[in-house]
Amino acid sequence: MSRSRALQYYVLSRLLLAPLMIWTITTVIFLLLRATPGDPIDSLLGPRAPESAKAELRASLGLDAPLWLQYLRYMGSLLRFDLGTSLASQGQSVWEIIQQHFPATMELAIFSMLVSVVVGVSVGALAASKPNTPIDVGGRLFGIFTYAVPMYWFGMLLQLVFAVQLRWFPLGTRYPLRMAAPQGPTGLYVVDSLLHANFEQFFTSLYYLALPSLTLGLLLSGIFERMVRVNLKQTLKADYVEAARARGIPESRIVVAHALKNALIPVITVLGLTFASLLGGAILTEVTFSWPGLANRLYSAISLRDYPVVQGIMVFFSVIVALASILIDILNAYIDPRIRY
């Protein structure tokens, strides 16, 4: 089989598996929501509402139908790209909720990823280039700490120190209420303020974004630190590295220009999947910092037993993760032909 034909076959197989993955996630979410205790009708009307009112609302929402019929109706709506309407937001569609809150999650994920990559790769490369030294030990401790520490605890600690005690950063919002938020096509405040050349809004957006993105980025940097450190240590033992040293090339140039480039190849997979998980799993970060993103809105919907919103947001996130997984697999297959066999 030729290289191009093998790559085409691999890409096709991954594309065919994506709908199965999304369908499985959707089905599991549908069943788990209805298996957990609680009634969305009680959340909407309160437990003391008359039973007749509860029954009427349950019938109007289709929640009185058998479980299999609810599932078929839901899957039929998904095939029409209809994610439903919120039960608790006065008829607001799930697509409107996603459009309203997703840009905040995207902005937080982008800047958190930048912080995690820069810090993780730098610390990992420095630790690997100084093996069996205090710097190497410090790098390992950094990776263990950032990987193991609970996000909510670390986030509250940083807020207590830098926002409450030192008053260096703001709390509990994405943009000051007394100022008009940036408006633009992307919904990303940093980008839209740059598009309008409004540097006051740009720096204000960065200021309010700094503490949440630093918190999440530092905790994620441990993943990249450990991967870069391990791979770079192995790469520095390769024959071509020894040959470069024999030619008198400075060690810093060997690490940066030769070894680090090859050591970063396995990081591509983790980079893509970590970014996808940031978009879909930053609930603790957004709740801890009261960040008005889609993950925080998902948390509220779970608390209110808002079935359509929970299901719609989870389907949206699962599609993002599936697409990111496919793109990363294709990129790895293109870089390393052994993956296709």
C-alpha positions in Angstrom: 0.0 0.0 0.0 1.4 3.4 -1.0 2.0 6.1 1.5 -0.8 8.4 0.2 -3.3 5.5 0.0 -2.4 4.4 3.5 -2.9 8.0 4.8 -6.3 8.3 3.0 -7.5 4.9 4.5 -6.4 6.1 7.9 -8.2 9.4 7.6 -11.4 7.8 6.3 -11.4 5.3 9.2 -11.1 8.0 11.7 -13.8 10.1 10.1 -16.2 7.1 10.1 -15.5 6.5 13.8 -16.3 10.1 14.9 -20.2 9.8 14.5 -20.1 6.6 16.5 -18.1 8.3 19.3 -20.6 11.3 19.4 -23.6 9.0 19.4 -22.2 7.0 22.3 -21.5 10.1 24.3 -24.9 11.5 23.5 -26.7 8.3 24.6 -24.7 8.0 27.8 -25.5 11.6 28.8 -29.2 11.1 28.0 -29.4 8.0 30.2 -27.3 9.4 33.1 -29.5 12.6 33.3 -32.6 10.6 33.7 -31.0 8.0 36.1 -29.8 10.6 38.6 -32.1 11.7 41.4 -34.1 14.8 41.0 -36.9 16.2 38.8 -36.6 19.2 36.5 -40.2 20.0 37.1 -39.5 20.5 40.8 -36.6 22.7 39.9 -38.9 24.9 37.7 -42.0 25.0 39.8 -40.7 24.1 43.3 -41.5 21.1 45.3 -44.7 22.6 46.8 -46.4 23.3 43.4 -49.7 21.6 42.8 -49.5 18.2 41.2 -51.8 19.2 38.5 -49.5 22.0 37.5 -46.5 19.7 37.5 -48.3 17.1 35.4 -49.4 19.8 32.9 -45.9 21.1 32.5 -44.4 17.6 32.3 -46.8 16.8 29.5 -46.0 20.0 27.6 -42.3 19.3 27.8 -42.7 15.7 26.7 -41.3 14.3 29.9 -44.3 12.2 30.6 -43.5 10.0 27.5 -41.8 6.6 27.9 -38.0 6.8 28.0 -37.5 5.1 24.6 -39.8 7.7 23.0 -38.0 10.6 24.6 -34.8 9.2 23.3 -36.1 8.8 19.8 -37.4 12.3 19.8 -34.1 13.7 21.1 -32.0 11.8 18.5 -34.4 13.0 15.8 -33.9 16.6 16.9 -30.1 16.1 16.9 -30.3 14.9 13.3 -31.9 18.2 12.4 -29.2 20.1 14.4 -31.8 21.1 16.9 -30.4 21.1 20.4 -33.6 22.1 22.1 -34.8 24.9 24.3 -33.8 25.6 27.9 -36.4 24.7 30.5 -35.1 27.4 33.0 -34.3 30.3 30.7 -37.8 31.3 29.5 -37.6 29.6 26.1 -34.0 30.5 25.2 -32.6 28.0 22.7 -29.5 26.0 23.5 -27.8 27.4 20.4 -28.3 30.9 21.7 -26.8 29.9 25.0 -23.8 28.4 23.3 -23.3 31.5 21.1 -23.6 33.7 24.2 -21.2 31.9 26.5 -18.8 29.9 24.3 -16.5 32.9 23.4 -15.6 33.4 27.0 -14.6 29.7 27.3 -12.6 29.9 24.1 -10.7 33.0 25.2 -9.9 31.4 28.6 -8.8 28.2 26.9 -6.5 30.0 24.4 -4.6 32.0 26.9 -4.4 29.2 29.4 -2.9 27.0 26.7 -0.4 29.6 25.9 0.7 29.8 29.5 0.8 26.1 29.9 2.9 25.5 26.8 5.4 28.3 27.4 5.9 27.4 31.1 5.8 23.6 30.7 8.1 23.4 27.7 10.6 25.9 29.3 10.7 24.2 32.7 10.9 20.7 31.0 13.7 21.7 28.7 15.7 23.3 31.5 15.3 20.3 33.7 16.3 17.9 31.0 19.3 19.9 30.0 20.6 19.8 33.7 20.1 16.1 34.7 20.6 15.0 38.3 21.0 18.6 39.5 18.8 20.7 41.8 17.3 22.2 38.7 16.2 18.8 37.5 14.7 17.9 40.9 12.9 21.3 41.0 11.5 20.6 37.5 10.2 17.2 38.7 8.6 18.7 41.8 7.0 21.4 39.7 5.5 18.8 37.4 4.2 16.7 40.3 2.7 19.7 42.1 1.0 21.2 39.2 -0.4 17.9 38.1 -1.7 16.8 41.5 -2.9 20.0 43.2 -6.7 20.5 43.1 -7.7 23.3 40.7 -10.4 24.7 42.9 -8.0 24.9 45.9 -5.3 26.5 43.9 -7.7 28.9 42.3 -9.1 30.1 45.6 -5.6 30.4 47.1 -4.4 32.6 44.2 -7.6 34.7 44.5 -7.1 35.1 48.2 -3.5 36.2 47.9 -3.4 38.2 44.6 -7.0 39.5 44.5 -8.1 39.9 48.1 -4.9 40.5 50.0 -2.7 42.3 47.4 -5.5 43.6 45.2 -3.4 43.1 42.1 -6.3 41.4 40.1 -10.1 41.7 40.0 -12.5 39.1 41.1 -15.6 37.4 39.7 -16.1 38.9 36.3 -14.8 39.0 32.7 -15.0 42.8 32.3 -15.8 45.7 34.6 -19.6 46.4 34.7 -19.0 50.2 34.7 -17.4 50.0 31.2 -18.9 48.9 27.9 -17.5 45.5 26.9 -15.8 45.1 23.5 -18.2 44.3 20.7 -17.1 42.5 17.6 -17.6 39.4 15.3 -15.6 36.9 17.4 -16.9 37.5 20.9 -13.4 37.3 22.2 -12.8 40.6 24.0 -9.0 40.7 23.4 -9.4 40.1 19.7 -12.4 42.4 19.2 -10.7 45.3 21.0 -7.7 44.9 18.8 -9.9 44.8 15.7 -11.3 48.2 16.7 -7.9 49.5 17.8 -9.2 50.2 21.3 -6.2 49.6 23.4 -7.9 50.6 26.7 -10.4 47.7 26.2 -7.5 45.4 25.1 -5.5 45.9 28.3 -8.5 45.8 30.4 -9.5 42.5 28.9 -6.1 41.1 29.5 -6.1 42.4 33.1 -9.4 40.5 33.9 -8.2 37.4 32.0 -4.8 37.2 33.7 -5.5 35.5 37.0 -7.9 32.7 35.6 -5.7 31.9 32.7 -2.5 31.9 34.8 -4.1 29.6 37.3 -5.4 27.1 34.7 -2.3 27.4 32.6 0.1 26.7 35.5 -1.8 23.6 36.5 -1.8 22.3 32.9 1.9 23.1 32.4 2.9 20.1 34.5 1.6 17.8 31.7 3.9 19.4 29.2 6.8 19.7 31.6 6.8 15.9 32.3 6.5 15.0 28.6 9.2 17.4 27.4 11.6 16.4 30.2 11.3 12.7 29.5 11.4 13.0 25.7 14.2 15.5 25.7 16.3 13.3 28.0 16.0 10.4 25.6 16.7 12.7 22.6 19.9 14.1 24.2 21.3 10.5 24.3 20.8 10.1 20.5 23.8 9.6 18.2 23.3 12.8 16.2 23.4 14.8 19.5 26.7 13.2 20.5 28.0 14.0 17.0 27.0 17.6 17.4 28.8 17.8 20.8 31.9 16.2 19.2 31.9 19.0 16.6 32.0 21.6 19.4 28.5 23.0 19.1 27.4 24.7 22.3 25.1 22.7 24.5 22.4 25.4 24.6 22.3 25.4 20.8 22.2 21.6 20.7 19.2 21.5 23.1 17.2 24.3 21.4 18.0 23.8 17.7 18.4 20.0 17.5 17.1 17.9 20.4 14.1 20.0 21.5 12.5 20.0 18.0 12.4 16.2 17.9 11.4 15.9 21.5 8.3 18.0 20.9 6.8 15.6 18.3 5.0 13.5 21.0 3.7 16.6 22.6 1.5 17.4 19.6 -1.1 14.8 20.6 -1.3 16.0 24.2 -1.4 19.6 23.0 -4.5 19.1 20.8 -6.4 16.9 23.2 -5.5 19.2 26.2 -6.9 22.2 24.3 -10.1 20.3 23.5 -10.5 19.3 27.1 -9.9 22.9 28.1 -12.9 23.9 26.0 -15.1 21.1 27.4 -13.8 20.6 30.9 -13.0 24.0 32.4 -16.0 23.8 34.8 -14.0 24.1 38.0 -12.0 27.0 36.7 -15.0 29.0 35.5 -17.0 28.2 38.6 -14.1 29.1 40.9 -13.5 32.4 39.2 -17.2 33.1 38.3 -16.1 33.2 34.7 -19.2 33.6 32.4 -18.2 30.8 30.1 -20.1 27.8 28.7 -18.7 25.4 31.3 -20.0 27.6 34.1 -23.4 27.7 32.3 -23.3 23.9 32.1 -22.7 23.8 35.8 -25.8 25.9 36.4 -27.9 23.8 34.1 -26.9 20.6 35.9 -27.9 22.2 39.2 -31.3 23.2 37.7 -31.8 19.8 36.0 -32.1 21.6 32.7 -32.0 18.6 30.4 -31.9 20.3 27.0 -29.1 22.7 28.0 -27.0 19.9 29.7 -27.4 17.6 26.7 -26.9 20.3 24.1 -23.7 21.7 25.7 -22.3 18.2 26.2 -23.0 17.3 22.6 -21.3 20.5 21.5 -18.2 19.7 23.6 -18.1 16.1 22.4 -18.1 17.2 18.8 -15.2 19.6 19.6 -13.2 16.8 21.3 -14.0 14.3 18.5 -12.9 16.8 15.8 -9.7 17.7 17.7 -8.9 14.0 18.2 -9.3 13.4 14.4 -7.1 16.4 13.5 -4.4 15.4 15.9 -4.4 11.7 14.7 -4.2 12.9 11.1 -1.3 15.2 11.9 0.5 12.5 13.7 -0.1 10.1 10.9 1.3 12.6 8.4 4.4 13.2 10.6 5.0 9.6 11.6 4.1 7.0 8.9 4.3 4.1 11.5 1.0 5.3 13.1 -1.0 4.3 10.0 -0.1 0.6 10.2 
